[in-house]
Amino acid sequence: MPPTSIDHPDNHRTGVIYATTAYLLWAVMPLYWALLTAVPAIEVAIHRVLWCAICVFPLSLLRKRLPDLIAILRNPKLVGTLALTSILITSNWAIFIYCVESKQLIAASLGYYITPLISIVLGVTLLGEHITRIKLAAIALATVAVIWQAVELGYIPWVSLALAFSFGFYGYLRKQTPVDSLDGLTIETCLLFPICLTLVLYWAVTGTGAMPYAGAKLTTLLIFTGPITAVPLVLFAAGARRVSMVTLGFLQFLSPSLTLALAVTLLGESFSRTDTIAFACVWGALLIVGLEGRIRRVAAGRSL
């Protein structure tokens, strides 16, 4: 299947709707992960992959996509790319869940605020998309935010950077993968399915895992990590193939905004002076990029 053109207005509008919905769903997911804080983050991430595969594979069969899945598996380049994206997204899941469990959701929000700027950099360096001095200034301002946090905290904010780079590269690679969004997710999760199933069975046999010893409620929550994972990912993949990396980057600020609000108002995290300055730099960077068109028009008017 050839990549969807991002130039057609209908494709662009549909892509914006898909991506926006995905980001809004991701924003409220910390409330779900907070119910699973008794389970180690890596174990929750393994369950996400396992149950997501169990959820999407039958759906692909119902859509009569088995021939398409086989065709993808016969293409070593596609399989290699999807294997890499599966590792990137699983790592991103595990780190984010760790942030919820360790009450570092504000740091996670900062990471996802940085992600749009990473997307811009990837779009420019790897896809040849145009960048202006205004965008360069915005990226520099975001870099200042990371450096400020590193100096104030005494260490590099690895959580923020890991989330930003893992999801930024995931979006870039999925955009470049010419496969149906659900087909791609099916292959991604099925490639890791044997490993995840082996781990879950090992934990069950040795009594070192949450399932099935933690009770019906926790077991149910773990099973439902599949569908709540699959829906926004399918929407994101569909949106990423219809809009530019720059547009995708700007849309992504919706998710960390709501996540930040949830962290402070409902999950009891404090917003420190260091956070205030770092976020101010990133918000300023996003504002500069968002107002780029107006800034350029004003500058052009003054030059007349």
C-alpha positions as CSV (number, residue, x, y, z in Angstrom):
1,M,0.0,0.0,0.0
2,P,1.6,3.3,-1.0
3,P,1.9,6.0,1.6
4,T,-1.1,8.4,2.0
5,S,-0.5,11.7,0.4
6,I,-0.4,14.6,2.9
7,D,-1.1,17.2,0.3
8,H,-4.8,16.4,-0.2
9,P,-7.0,18.6,2.1
10,D,-9.3,15.7,3.1
11,N,-6.3,13.6,4.0
12,H,-4.8,16.4,6.1
13,R,-8.1,17.1,7.9
14,T,-8.7,13.5,8.7
15,G,-5.1,13.1,9.8
16,V,-5.5,16.0,12.2
17,I,-8.7,14.5,13.7
18,Y,-7.0,11.1,14.1
19,A,-3.9,12.5,15.7
20,T,-5.7,14.9,18.0
21,T,-8.0,12.1,19.3
22,A,-5.0,9.9,20.0
23,Y,-3.2,12.6,22.0
24,L,-6.3,13.3,24.1
25,L,-6.7,9.6,24.9
26,W,-3.0,9.4,25.9
27,A,-3.4,12.5,28.1
28,V,-5.9,10.8,30.4
29,M,-4.2,7.4,30.5
30,P,-2.2,8.2,33.7
31,L,-5.4,7.8,35.6
32,Y,-5.6,4.2,34.4
33,W,-1.9,3.5,35.1
34,A,-2.3,4.9,38.6
35,L,-4.6,1.9,39.3
36,L,-1.7,-0.4,38.5
37,T,1.0,1.1,40.6
38,A,1.3,-2.2,42.6
39,V,2.7,-3.8,39.4
40,P,6.3,-3.0,38.2
41,A,6.3,-0.7,35.2
42,I,8.1,-3.2,32.9
43,E,5.6,-5.9,33.8
44,V,2.7,-3.6,32.9
45,A,4.4,-2.7,29.6
46,I,4.9,-6.5,28.8
47,H,1.2,-7.0,29.5
48,R,0.3,-4.0,27.2
49,V,2.1,-5.7,24.3
50,L,0.7,-9.1,25.0
51,W,-3.0,-8.1,25.3
52,C,-2.7,-5.5,22.5
53,A,-1.5,-8.3,20.2
54,I,-4.4,-10.5,21.3
55,C,-6.8,-7.6,20.7
56,V,-5.6,-6.5,17.3
57,F,-4.8,-9.8,15.6
58,P,-8.4,-11.1,15.5
59,L,-9.5,-7.7,14.4
60,S,-7.1,-7.9,11.5
61,L,-8.5,-11.3,10.6
62,L,-12.1,-9.9,10.7
63,R,-10.9,-7.2,8.3
64,K,-9.5,-9.9,6.0
65,R,-6.0,-8.5,6.3
66,L,-4.2,-11.8,6.6
67,P,-2.8,-11.7,3.1
68,D,-1.5,-8.2,3.7
69,L,0.1,-9.2,7.0
70,I,1.8,-12.1,5.2
71,A,3.0,-9.8,2.5
72,I,4.5,-7.5,5.1
73,L,6.3,-10.4,6.8
74,R,7.8,-11.4,3.5
75,N,9.4,-7.9,3.2
76,P,12.6,-7.9,5.4
77,K,12.9,-4.1,5.3
78,L,9.4,-3.6,6.6
79,V,9.8,-6.3,9.2
80,G,13.0,-4.7,10.4
81,T,11.5,-1.2,10.6
82,L,8.4,-2.5,12.5
83,A,10.7,-4.5,14.8
84,L,12.5,-1.3,15.7
85,T,9.3,0.7,16.2
86,S,7.9,-2.1,18.4
87,I,11.0,-1.7,20.6
88,L,10.7,2.1,20.7
89,I,7.1,2.2,21.6
90,T,7.4,-0.6,24.3
91,S,10.3,1.3,25.8
92,N,8.2,4.5,25.8
93,W,5.4,2.7,27.5
94,A,7.6,1.3,30.2
95,I,9.2,4.6,31.0
96,F,5.9,6.5,31.1
97,I,4.3,3.9,33.4
98,Y,7.5,4.2,35.6
99,C,6.9,8.0,35.7
100,V,3.4,7.4,37.0
101,E,4.5,4.9,39.6
102,S,7.4,7.1,40.8
103,K,5.4,10.3,40.7
104,Q,7.5,11.9,37.9
105,L,4.6,12.7,35.7
106,I,5.7,16.3,35.4
107,A,9.0,15.2,34.0
108,A,7.1,13.0,31.6
109,S,5.0,15.9,30.5
110,L,8.2,17.9,29.9
111,G,9.4,15.1,27.7
112,Y,6.3,15.1,25.6
113,Y,6.5,18.9,25.3
114,I,10.0,18.4,23.9
115,T,8.8,15.7,21.5
116,P,7.2,18.2,19.0
117,L,10.5,20.0,18.7
118,I,12.3,16.6,18.2
119,S,9.7,15.9,15.5
120,I,10.6,19.2,13.8
121,V,14.3,18.4,13.9
122,L,13.6,14.9,12.4
123,G,11.4,16.4,9.8
124,V,14.2,18.8,8.7
125,T,17.2,16.5,9.0
126,L,15.7,13.3,7.7
127,L,12.8,14.3,5.5
128,G,14.2,17.6,4.1
129,E,11.3,19.7,5.5
130,H,12.0,23.4,5.5
131,I,13.1,25.1,8.7
132,T,13.3,28.8,9.4
133,R,15.4,30.9,11.9
134,I,12.3,31.2,14.0
135,K,12.0,27.4,14.4
136,L,15.8,27.2,15.1
137,A,15.3,29.8,17.9
138,A,12.4,27.7,19.3
139,I,14.6,24.5,19.3
140,A,17.4,26.5,21.0
141,L,15.0,27.7,23.7
142,A,13.8,24.1,24.4
143,T,17.5,23.1,24.7
144,V,17.9,25.8,27.3
145,A,15.0,24.2,29.2
146,V,16.8,20.8,29.3
147,I,20.1,22.3,30.3
148,W,18.4,24.4,33.1
149,Q,16.8,21.3,34.5
150,A,20.1,19.3,34.3
151,V,22.0,22.1,36.2
152,E,19.3,22.6,38.9
153,L,18.7,18.9,39.5
154,G,22.3,17.9,39.3
155,Y,21.7,15.2,36.6
156,I,20.4,15.0,33.1
157,P,16.6,14.6,33.1
158,W,16.9,11.2,31.3
159,V,13.1,10.5,31.7
160,S,12.1,13.5,29.8
161,L,14.7,13.0,27.0
162,A,14.1,9.2,26.8
163,L,10.3,9.8,26.3
164,A,10.9,12.6,23.8
165,F,13.4,10.7,21.6
166,S,11.7,7.3,21.7
167,F,8.4,8.7,20.7
168,G,9.8,11.2,18.2
169,F,11.7,8.4,16.4
170,Y,8.6,6.2,16.6
171,G,6.5,8.8,14.8
172,Y,9.2,9.3,12.2
173,L,9.6,5.6,11.4
174,R,5.9,4.9,11.4
175,K,5.4,7.8,9.0
176,Q,7.9,6.3,6.7
177,T,6.5,2.8,6.8
178,P,4.1,2.2,3.9
179,V,1.6,-0.1,5.7
180,D,-1.9,0.2,6.9
181,S,-2.0,1.6,10.5
182,L,-3.7,-1.4,12.1
183,D,-1.5,-3.8,10.0
184,G,1.6,-2.1,11.4
185,L,0.4,-2.2,15.0
186,T,-0.5,-5.9,14.5
187,I,3.0,-6.8,13.2
188,E,4.6,-4.6,15.9
189,T,2.9,-6.4,18.8
190,C,3.0,-9.9,17.3
191,L,6.7,-9.7,16.8
192,L,7.1,-9.2,20.5
193,F,4.2,-11.5,21.4
194,P,6.3,-14.8,21.9
195,I,8.7,-13.0,24.3
196,C,5.9,-11.3,26.3
197,L,3.9,-14.5,26.5
198,T,7.0,-16.4,27.7
199,L,7.6,-13.8,30.4
200,V,4.0,-13.7,31.6
201,L,3.9,-17.5,31.8
202,Y,7.2,-17.6,33.7
203,W,6.0,-15.1,36.2
204,A,2.8,-17.0,36.7
205,V,4.6,-20.4,37.2
206,T,7.2,-18.9,39.6
207,G,4.6,-16.8,41.4
208,T,6.7,-13.6,40.8
209,G,4.1,-11.8,38.6
210,A,0.9,-10.0,39.3
211,M,-1.3,-12.3,37.2
212,P,-3.2,-14.3,38.4
213,Y,-2.3,-13.9,42.0
214,A,-3.2,-10.2,42.5
215,G,-7.0,-10.8,42.3
216,A,-9.7,-10.3,39.7
217,K,-9.7,-6.5,39.7
218,L,-5.9,-6.2,38.9
219,T,-6.1,-9.1,36.4
220,T,-8.9,-7.4,34.6
221,L,-7.0,-4.1,34.5
222,L,-4.0,-5.8,33.0
223,I,-6.1,-7.5,30.3
224,F,-7.7,-4.2,29.4
225,T,-4.3,-2.6,28.8
226,G,-4.6,-4.2,25.4
227,P,-7.6,-2.4,24.0
228,I,-6.8,1.0,25.6
229,T,-3.4,0.7,24.1
230,A,-4.5,-0.3,20.6
231,V,-7.1,2.4,20.0
232,P,-4.9,5.6,20.3
233,L,-2.0,3.9,18.6
234,V,-4.1,3.0,15.5
235,L,-5.4,6.6,15.5
236,F,-1.9,8.0,15.8
237,A,-0.4,5.9,13.1
238,A,-3.3,6.8,10.8
239,G,-2.8,10.5,11.5
240,A,1.0,10.4,11.2
241,R,0.8,9.2,7.6
242,R,-1.6,12.0,6.6
243,V,0.1,15.1,8.1
244,S,3.6,16.5,8.0
245,M,6.0,15.9,10.8
246,V,5.8,19.6,11.7
247,T,2.0,19.5,12.0
248,L,2.2,16.3,14.0
249,G,4.7,18.0,16.3
250,F,2.4,20.9,17.0
251,L,-0.6,18.7,17.7
252,Q,1.3,16.8,20.3
253,F,1.3,19.6,22.9
254,L,-2.3,18.7,23.7
255,S,-1.4,15.5,25.5
256,P,1.3,16.9,27.9
257,S,-0.9,19.9,28.8
258,L,-3.7,17.7,30.1
259,T,-1.2,15.2,31.7
260,L,0.5,18.1,33.5
261,A,-2.9,19.3,34.8
262,L,-3.8,15.8,36.0
263,A,-0.4,15.4,37.7
264,V,-0.8,18.6,39.7
265,T,-4.5,18.5,40.5
266,L,-5.4,14.8,40.9
267,L,-2.1,12.8,41.3
268,G,-0.5,15.1,44.0
269,E,2.7,16.1,42.3
270,S,4.3,19.5,43.1
271,F,5.3,22.0,40.5
272,S,8.7,23.4,41.5
273,R,10.5,26.6,40.6
274,T,12.8,24.5,38.4
275,D,9.8,23.1,36.6
276,T,8.3,26.5,36.2
277,I,11.4,27.9,34.4
278,A,11.9,24.8,32.3
279,F,8.3,24.6,31.2
280,A,8.3,28.4,30.5
281,C,11.1,27.9,28.1
282,V,9.4,25.0,26.3
283,W,6.0,26.8,26.2
284,G,7.8,29.8,24.8
285,A,9.4,27.7,22.1
286,L,6.0,26.3,21.1
287,L,4.5,29.7,21.1
288,I,7.2,31.1,18.9
289,V,6.7,28.3,16.4
290,G,2.9,28.6,16.6
291,L,3.1,32.3,15.9
292,E,5.8,32.0,13.2
293,G,3.5,33.0,10.3
294,R,2.3,36.1,12.1
295,I,5.8,37.1,13.1
296,R,7.0,36.8,9.5
297,R,4.1,38.9,8.2
298,V,4.8,41.6,10.8
299,A,8.5,41.5,9.8
300,A,7.7,41.7,6.1
301,G,5.4,44.7,6.8
302,R,8.1,46.6,8.6
303,S,10.5,46.0,5.7
304,L,8.3,47.7,3.2
